[in-house]
Amino acid sequence: MADPSDQQRRYKEFLDLLPLTLSLAGLPDSEPGRYFTAEQIESRVFTVKHAYKCARQLARESIQH
């Protein structure tokens, strides 16, 4: 089981990086009244996960240099 303080830190890090993550992902909003299919959602999840990893790496590199 994860340490609650570590889990809270990681959650805050996620929220802090969320705007950058979504910007890097570059995903368009759905059209009004239209919903994404399950396959489209899975594809978008993959894109956001990859963008989050890149955002985290960018933040770490920026802090180190």
C-alpha positions in Angstrom: 0.0 0.0 0.0 1.3 3.4 -1.0 2.3 6.0 1.7 -0.6 8.5 1.9 1.8 11.5 1.8 3.5 10.1 -1.3 0.2 9.4 -2.9 -0.9 13.0 -2.1 2.3 14.4 -3.6 1.9 12.5 -6.8 -1.7 13.6 -7.1 -0.7 17.2 -6.7 2.1 16.7 -9.3 -0.5 15.3 -11.7 -2.9 18.3 -11.1 0.0 20.8 -11.5 1.0 19.2 -14.8 -2.5 18.7 -16.2 -2.7 22.0 -18.2 0.7 21.2 -19.9 -0.4 17.6 -20.4 -3.6 18.5 -22.1 -1.8 21.1 -24.2 0.8 18.6 -25.3 -1.9 16.0 -26.1 -3.6 18.5 -28.4 -6.9 16.6 -28.4 -10.0 18.4 -29.8 -13.2 18.7 -27.8 -16.2 16.7 -29.0 -18.8 18.3 -31.1 -21.8 19.5 -29.1 -24.3 16.7 -28.8 -21.9 14.0 -30.0 -20.1 11.6 -27.8 -16.9 9.7 -28.3 -17.0 5.9 -28.9 -15.3 3.5 -26.6 -12.4 3.1 -29.1 -12.0 6.9 -29.4 -11.9 7.2 -25.6 -9.2 4.5 -25.3 -7.2 6.2 -28.0 -7.5 9.5 -26.2 -6.5 7.9 -22.9 -3.3 6.6 -24.5 -2.5 10.0 -25.9 -3.0 11.7 -22.5 -0.9 9.1 -20.7 1.9 9.6 -23.2 1.6 13.4 -23.0 1.7 13.2 -19.2 4.9 11.2 -19.3 6.4 13.9 -21.6 5.2 16.7 -19.4 6.8 15.1 -16.3 10.0 14.6 -18.1 10.0 18.2 -19.3 9.4 19.5 -15.8 12.2 17.3 -14.4 14.7 18.4 -17.1 13.7 22.0 -16.6 14.3 21.8 -12.8 17.7 20.1 -13.2 19.1 22.6 -15.8 
